Amino acid sequence: MSTATNENSTAAPAASEELPVHEVNLTDVAAGKVRSLLEQEGRTDLRLRVAVQPGGCSGLIYQLYFDERLLDGDAVRDFDGVEVVVDKMSVPYLSGASIDFEDTISKQGFTIDNPNAGGSCACGDSFH
């Protein structure tokens, strides 16, 4: 795996250094959807970044987005060519979580099943 370097102190570790591994799972369906989205964009240099940030009506919200960077402290797992990155501060909140993708008449999008969430709001976008 190649890593991009940055000129600031948040640059990724050198390729020879071993990155920590997180305990977030990406289902085969979700990995296929990520691959499809990356192919549509014509980008092979992006990773799926999953983070937890303060916000929402229950206190914390999930962030899922594509990122080309690897930052200091990131934990990474590869799912058949799809890299999922979790920042150091989000790792404990997401340990054991599973990311899936649903495509039904009533719902389309990525879902996160997180055993660490004590509760969530009615809209389902935030948790505590």
C-alpha positions in Angstrom: 0.0 0.0 0.0 1.4 3.4 -0.9 0.9 6.3 1.4 0.9 10.0 0.6 3.2 12.2 2.6 2.4 15.6 3.7 4.6 18.4 4.8 2.9 18.9 8.2 3.1 16.8 11.3 -0.1 15.0 10.6 1.4 13.1 7.7 0.9 9.4 7.4 3.6 7.0 8.6 6.1 5.7 6.1 5.0 2.7 4.1 7.4 0.5 6.0 5.6 1.3 9.3 2.7 -1.0 10.3 -0.6 0.9 10.8 -2.9 0.0 13.7 -6.0 -2.1 12.8 -9.5 -1.1 13.9 -12.5 -3.4 14.6 -15.0 -1.9 12.2 -16.5 -4.4 9.8 -17.6 -3.6 6.2 -20.1 -6.0 4.8 -19.5 -7.5 1.3 -22.5 -5.5 0.0 -21.1 -2.2 1.4 -17.7 -3.0 0.0 -19.2 -3.6 -3.4 -21.0 -0.2 -3.2 -17.9 1.6 -2.2 -16.0 0.0 -5.1 -18.8 1.0 -7.5 -18.7 4.6 -6.3 -14.9 4.8 -6.6 -15.1 3.4 -10.2 -17.8 5.9 -11.1 -15.4 8.7 -9.9 -12.4 7.1 -11.6 -10.5 7.3 -8.3 -8.4 4.4 -7.0 -6.5 6.5 -4.5 -9.4 7.1 -2.1 -10.3 5.3 1.2 -13.6 5.2 3.1 -13.1 7.2 6.2 -15.4 6.6 9.2 -15.4 9.0 12.1 -17.5 10.0 15.1 -17.9 13.7 15.8 -19.8 15.8 18.4 -23.2 16.9 17.1 -26.7 15.8 16.5 -29.5 15.7 19.0 -28.0 12.7 20.9 -24.5 14.0 21.2 -22.4 12.2 18.5 -22.8 11.8 14.7 -21.2 9.4 12.2 -19.2 10.8 9.3 -18.6 8.6 6.2 -16.6 10.1 3.4 -13.9 9.4 0.9 -10.4 10.5 1.8 -7.1 10.3 0.1 -5.1 11.0 3.2 -3.7 8.8 6.0 -3.2 10.8 9.1 -1.0 10.1 12.1 -2.8 7.6 14.4 -5.3 6.3 11.8 -6.3 2.7 12.0 -6.9 0.8 8.7 -8.5 -2.4 7.5 -8.7 -3.7 4.0 -11.9 -5.4 2.7 -11.0 -7.0 -0.6 -9.4 -3.9 -1.9 -11.5 -1.3 -0.1 -9.6 0.4 2.7 -11.6 1.6 5.6 -9.8 4.2 7.8 -10.8 5.3 11.3 -9.1 8.1 13.2 -7.5 7.5 16.5 -10.2 9.3 18.6 -13.1 7.5 16.8 -11.7 3.9 17.2 -13.1 3.3 20.7 -16.6 4.5 19.7 -16.7 2.3 16.7 -15.1 -0.9 18.0 -17.3 -3.8 16.8 -19.5 -1.6 14.5 -20.6 -2.9 11.2 -21.2 -0.9 8.1 -23.7 -2.1 5.5 -25.5 -0.8 2.5 -29.2 -1.0 1.9 -31.0 -0.6 -1.4 -34.7 -1.1 -0.9 -37.8 0.8 -1.8 -38.0 2.3 1.7 -34.3 3.0 2.2 -31.1 3.5 0.3 -27.8 4.2 1.8 -25.1 3.1 4.2 -26.1 2.0 7.7 -24.0 1.6 10.8 -24.8 -1.0 13.5 -22.9 0.1 16.5 -22.9 -2.0 19.7 -21.4 0.9 21.6 -24.3 3.3 21.0 -26.3 3.6 24.2 -29.2 5.2 22.3 -30.1 7.2 19.3 -32.4 10.0 18.3 -35.6 9.5 16.3 -34.1 10.5 13.0 -31.3 7.9 13.5 -28.5 10.2 12.6 -26.9 10.7 16.0 -26.2 8.5 19.0 -24.8 8.5 22.5 
